[in-house]
Amino acid sequence: MKGMNGALRRVKMIALLLLAAAFVLSFAACKGSAGTASGGQSGGAAQADTSAAADDLPDISGGKDAGTGKALVIYFSRTGEQYTVGVIEKGNTAIVVEMIADRTGADIFEVLPVEEDYYPYTYSELTEVAMKEQDEGARPAYQGGLPDLSLYDTIFIGAPVWWGDWPMIMYTVFESADFSGKKLVPFSTHEGSGLSGFDRKLSSACHGSDVLEGLAVRGNDAQNDQDKVRGAVNDWLSELGF
Ligand SMILES: Cc1cc2nc3c(=O)[nH]c(=O)nc-3n(C[C@H](O)[C@H](O)[C@H](O)COP(=O)(O)O)c2cc1C
């Protein structure tokens, strides 16, 4: 059994290393095409990601029905040292959140870990913590409680892609409330993985919700090419009916 666990762990490590390699290669390709990469469903990685899982996808029939009633944005984002952008004072995902709120007037809830230093400041240490928590299926506690969800029809939910998935603290959020009957709109920031199945995973975690079309934005663009990102965000929101 011990040998079996060791083998499983090795397989997982190899898979993660392959994912990391794809992530780095994809970023190198992006850098080579100076500013061509953008968020949205037009992002190559996001398309590959979503089409690969087409059979499993929830009903992401798009919007036209989301822009009524009050909206909420729930998000997680890190400052400190980040991939490709150096030390940042506003997280990449947080920048997208502001754009969504500007356009929709949505209320905002930031997911913060209870332990202030739970996530390290340096990028390399953060990747290790994130890999460990994913490996263990951790559910880090977050501060406070969610706002009263009965006040909202549409809930945007955003985070950085971490090792091809939502950061584990987001699963703590998904499992801490009843999202059934809500329109959920996922969005990611990333450096090559696109939406990374955020929509499908959100639908699995939040039974009875209606997951609408998501948006994937390059983190580097969120910091350095905000006109382009705002355009992509506004187009996406228009499609959703906002
Ligand atoms: C722990 C960790 C894991 C990451 N894994 C991926 C990944 O699998 N795919 C990807 O495209 N980007 C990955 N990234 C890059 C982030 O998704 C990207 O920098 C994001 O914009 C950070 O957003 P934030 O500033 O809001 O935290 C990773 C970054 C970190 C810190």
The ligand as an SDF file (V2000), in Angstrom:
LIG
                    3D

 31 33  0  0  0  0  0  0  0  0999 V2000
    0.8550   28.8870   -7.3500 C   0  0  0  0  0  0  0  0  0  0  0  0
    0.6830   29.3320   -8.7590 C   0  0  0  0  0  0  0  0  0  0  0  0
    0.3290   28.4300   -9.7300 C   0  0  0  0  0  0  0  0  0  0  0  0
    0.0690   28.8570  -11.0380 C   0  0  0  0  0  0  0  0  0  0  0  0
   -0.3490   27.9350  -11.9660 N   0  0  0  0  0  0  0  0  0  0  0  0
   -0.6680   28.3700  -13.2060 C   0  0  0  0  0  0  0  0  0  0  0  0
   -1.1770   27.4530  -14.1750 C   0  0  0  0  0  0  0  0  0  0  0  0
   -1.3480   26.2600  -13.9290 O   0  0  0  0  0  0  0  0  0  0  0  0
   -1.4840   27.9430  -15.3990 N   0  0  0  0  0  0  0  0  0  0  0  0
   -1.3250   29.2640  -15.7210 C   0  0  0  0  0  0  0  0  0  0  0  0
   -1.6220   29.6420  -16.8320 O   0  0  0  0  0  0  0  0  0  0  0  0
   -0.8710   30.1520  -14.8070 N   0  0  0  0  0  0  0  0  0  0  0  0
   -0.5450   29.7460  -13.5710 C   0  0  0  0  0  0  0  0  0  0  0  0
   -0.0920   30.6460  -12.6490 N   0  0  0  0  0  0  0  0  0  0  0  0
   -0.0360   32.0830  -12.9870 C   0  0  0  0  0  0  0  0  0  0  0  0
   -1.2360   32.8410  -12.4050 C   0  0  0  0  0  0  0  0  0  0  0  0
   -2.4390   32.2070  -12.7640 O   0  0  0  0  0  0  0  0  0  0  0  0
   -1.2560   34.2790  -12.9120 C   0  0  0  0  0  0  0  0  0  0  0  0
   -0.0490   34.9150  -12.6460 O   0  0  0  0  0  0  0  0  0  0  0  0
   -2.4260   35.0590  -12.3130 C   0  0  0  0  0  0  0  0  0  0  0  0
   -2.7170   36.1570  -13.1270 O   0  0  0  0  0  0  0  0  0  0  0  0
   -2.1640   35.5590  -10.9060 C   0  0  0  0  0  0  0  0  0  0  0  0
   -3.2900   36.2890  -10.4880 O   0  0  0  0  0  0  0  0  0  0  0  0
   -3.3680   37.1300   -9.1550 P   0  0  0  0  0  0  0  0  0  0  0  0
   -2.3570   38.2690   -9.2620 O   0  0  0  0  0  0  0  0  0  0  0  0
   -4.7590   37.6560   -9.1400 O   0  0  0  0  0  0  0  0  0  0  0  0
   -3.0770   36.2270   -7.9980 O   0  0  0  0  0  0  0  0  0  0  0  0
    0.2220   30.2390  -11.3660 C   0  0  0  0  0  0  0  0  0  0  0  0
    0.6350   31.1430  -10.3750 C   0  0  0  0  0  0  0  0  0  0  0  0
    0.8610   30.7010   -9.0950 C   0  0  0  0  0  0  0  0  0  0  0  0
    1.2730   31.7000   -8.0390 C   0  0  0  0  0  0  0  0  0  0  0  0
  1  2  1  0
  2  3  1  0
  2 30  2  0
  3  4  2  0
  4  5  1  0
  4 28  1  0
  5  6  2  0
  6  7  1  0
  6 13  1  0
  7  8  2  0
  7  9  1  0
  9 10  1  0
 10 11  2  0
 10 12  1  0
 12 13  2  0
 13 14  1  0
 14 15  1  0
 14 28  1  0
 15 16  1  0
 16 17  1  0
 16 18  1  0
 18 19  1  0
 18 20  1  0
 20 21  1  0
 20 22  1  0
 22 23  1  0
 23 24  1  0
 24 25  2  0
 24 26  1  0
 24 27  1  0
 28 29  2  0
 29 30  1  0
 30 31  1  0
M  END
$$$$
